[in-house]
């Protein structure tokens, strides 16, 4: 146990085994401490921020319910995996993240046995978890593979290829669909609009309500009678949506699904930037941060006369080209601000 001034629980949790020794009643307090530690640490050093605030309870519930590292957690992207790093022996080194010889910004197999797959950018987790589930089947091992993928990552072609494959051969695996209505920019597309209609119909509190769709025709309304139809068509049993910040609901769902046979998908609704008002109000601005004030969220004033970034030069050029030629079209995936 390593005492951390101001944190009564966090210093007691250096591994998931430590976490699983805590009574359930202490997990909400631990979530508060983890979020505060993230805010204070990243306020000093910068890093991926808002997405990690949104996965604190989800991380705790996964490691509490599953016997990691024997059960395999595969985090998509890695923007959401700082809480995972914190409770798998790397909290004390979080200040080194993205620095020379420091922690990797994403999951990396060479860094920890709890990082089961090397990730960078998105849509690979379901394929990786499917491979792990297939290996467990071949070897006759009783262990679970769990992919945690965001609603942005779920729109990638590789994710659907993996769903198609895993559903076809009936693998014993779980996909946690972490739906916060954001990529780096606001999420868009038919799958996003389906979630927004579903959230609205069920009267749930979720970010999707900020941008309700207007295409409420009978065709779309009919789809809401079976909200998991897409995933069920691909061979998955659909569960949810549930509140991804409700530890009791998450733990009950994982307890029910961790030994379920066949491909399972749990739809959880989370808030990017959860627990830090400036990040909840502007998750795009706080996706990746430099140093900031951990109380107000304010960033230091930019120094005048600095050189423009490459993305700024390219963005300016693109705008100038579009002003000259109406045929110019700019296409960007997930991150128009950059």
N, C-alpha and C positions, 0 to 999 in steps of 0.2 A: 504494500500500500504506500502510495506517495501522496502526502498531504499537499493540497493546493490552497493557499490562503483565499478565503472567500467562497470556496467550493466544498461543501460537506460530503457530497457523493462522488463527484467526478474523479477524485483522486483514488477512490476505491475500485475503479473500473479500468483495468488495463488490458483485459482480454474479454471476449464474449463469455468465457466460463465465469469470470467475476460478475458479469452482468446477470447471468442466470442464477446466481446465488442471492440476488436481491429479491425481496418480496415485491409482488406486483404493485403494491401501494406506493413504492418509492420511485417507480418509473416516471411518472409525470414530473416529479421534482428533478430527476436526472435530466429529463428533456429540457427543462428550463435552464439548468446549468450548462448543458452542452450548447444551447443556442447562445447563451451569454458569452461562453468561451470563444465561440466562432466569431461573434460580433467584435469582441475585444481584440482577438488575435488578428483578424483580417483587417480591422481598422488600423492596425499598426503596419501590416505588411502587404495588404492587398491580396487579390486572388479571386477565384470563382466564389461568388457570395450568395446571391439570392436563391439559386437552385439548391444549395446545401442547407439553407435555413428551412426549406420545404420538405426535407427528407429526414429530419431528426427522429420523429416518432416512428416512421417507417423503418428506419435503420434499427432502432431499438427493438421493435417488434420482430423483425426478421431474425436478428441474432438471438433473441430470447426464445423464439419458437423453434428455430432450427439448430441442429447440432453442428454448427460451423467449427472448424473448416471441413469436417467430413461431409456435411451437406454443403453444396456449392452455390454461393451467391455470385451471380454475374451481373455487374452493374454496367448498364449501357452508358456510353459517353464518358462518364467520370466527373462531370461538373457537379454531380449530386453525391459524390462518394467521400467528401471530407468527414462527415460524421462516422462513416464506416472506418476510415483511417483512425479516427480518434479512439474508438473502442477496440481496435485490434493492435494495440501496442505502439501507436505512433503519435499519440497526442502531444508528448513532450517535444516532438520534432516538427510540429505543425508550422512553427515559425520559419522553418527552412524550406517550405514548399516553393517550388519553382525557382530555387536558387542552386548554384553550383554545388554538387555533392549533397544536395538536400532531398527532401521527399519529391517524388514525381507528382505532377499535377493531376494525373489520372491513375487508374489502377495498373499495377505492374507486377507480374509474377515474380520477378527477382527481388521485389521489395518485401513481400509478405506472403505466407502460405494462405492467407485469407483472400488475397487477390488472385482469383482463379483464372482470369483471362486478361490479357493486355488490351486496353482500350484507348482510344483517342476520341475520334468522332463516330457518329451514331449508327444505330440499326444493326449492330453485330451480335447483341447479347443473346437473342433467341436462338440463333444458329449455334453459338458456342454452348449454350445450355443444352440444346438438343443433342449435340455431340457427346456431352458429358452424360446425359441420360441414356443415350444409346450404349455408351461404354459400360455404364452400370448394369444395364440389361444383359449385355454379352458376358460380363464377368460375374453375374449373379450377386451383385452387391446391393445392399439395402441402403441407399442414400439418395437424397433428393437434389435435383438441379433446379435452381430458381433464377429466372431472368427478370431484372428490374429495368423496364424501358419506359421512357417518357412518351407523351403524345406526339412530340416532334419526331423522335426516333421511330415511332410506330408507323409513320407515313413513308419510311424508306423502303425501297423495293426489296432489299435483303431481308427485312423483317417479315414481309409477306411470304417470301420464298421459304423462310424457316417455319412460319406457321403452317404453310401448306404441307411441308415435309413432315413436321412433328405430328400434325393431326392425322396425316395419312398412315403413319406407321404406329400410331397410338402410344407414344412415349409417355412414361410417367414423369411429368415435369410440371412446373408452375411458372406462368408468366404473370408478373405483377405489372399492370398497366398504370403507370403513375401519371395521371392526367391533371395537369395544372393550367391548361389552356395557353401555354407558352412554349415557344422554341427559345431562341435568343430574342427574336422579336415576337410579336403576337402570332400565335399559331393560326393557320388558315386551312381551308379545304373541307371536303365533304364529311370526313370522319370527325373533324372538329365541330362542324355544324350539327352533326348527329348528337354529339355529347351535349352541346348547348341546349338543344331541344329536349333531351332527356333530363338534364338538370332542371330545366324550367318546369317540365311536366311533373317531376317528383317533388318540386318545391325545395330542392336542396340548396344549401349555401355553398357556392363554388364560384370561382372567378369567371366561369362561362356566362354568368348572368350579366356581366358588364357589356357583353356584345351579343345580345340575342339575335337570332336569325329572324328574318321576316317571311321566309318561304314555308309557311305553316299550312301547306295544302294537304289534302287528304292522303296523298301518296306518302309524304314524309311522316304524317301523323300515324299512319298504319305501322310504320317501321318501329315505332316506340312501344308497340304492344309486345315486341320481342327484342329488347335492346341489344342482346348479344348475338343476333342472327348472323352477322358477318363472321364472327369467330366460331360460332357453332357450325356454320357451313364448312369451315376449314378444319373441323374435327375437335374443337376445344369446347369444354364445358365452361360457360360464362357465369361469373358471380359478381354481384355488385350492381351499381356503384356504392362504395362506402366511404366514409370520412377518413382520409389518410392521416389525420391528426388525432384521431380517437384511438388511444392505445387499447382500450377494452375491445372495441370493434375489430381492430387489426388482429389482435391476439386470438380472438374467437375465430376469425376467418382462417388464420394460419393453422390453428389447432384442428379445424375441420378439414383443411385441404392438404395438410402436409403428408398424409398417408393415402390420399385419394388416388385411385388408379386412373391412368390415362391423362391426356393433356388438359390442364386446368388454366383458366385465366381469371385473375382477380382484378377488377377495375376499381382503383382508388382515386379519390379526388383530393388534391393538395393545393396549397397556396404557395406560389413562388415568392420568397421573401418573408415567409411566415414568422411572426414575432418581432419584426423590426419595421415600424410604421413606414419610414421612408422607402424601404425596399418593397413592401406590400403595395404602396401607392405607385411606385415606378420600378417594376421588376426589370425593365429593359436597362435602365440607367445603372441598376445595381447588379446586373448579371455578373460582370467582371469588374472589379474595382481596384483603384489605387488606394493609397492611405485615405482614411476619412475619420471624422469625429464619431466615435462609437455611441455618443449620446444623441447628437442632432442629425447625424448622417451627412453633414456638410463636408465637401471636399476642399482642400486648400486651393487658393487662387492660382491659376496658371501663370507661370512666369512669362512676361512679354518677350517677344522677339525670338521665340523658339522655332526650330525648323519644323515644317509641316510633315506629318506622317505620310508614308507611302499611300495609305488608303485615302487620305485627304486629297493628295495630288491626283489620284486616279478618279475619285469622285468628282472633283472639280472639272477634270478633263471630260468625263462622261456627260456632265451637265452642259458643258460648252458644246460638245458634239451634238447632243440632242436639240439644243437651241438652234443649231445650224441646219439640222436634217431631221424632219419629222418621222423618218423611217427608223431612226435609232431606237432600239428597245433594250432596256436593262433588265436582266434576270438575276435574282439573287435568292439563294436558299437560306431561310431562317434568320438572317442577320443583316437587314437593310441598313441599320445604323452604321455598321462598319464600312 
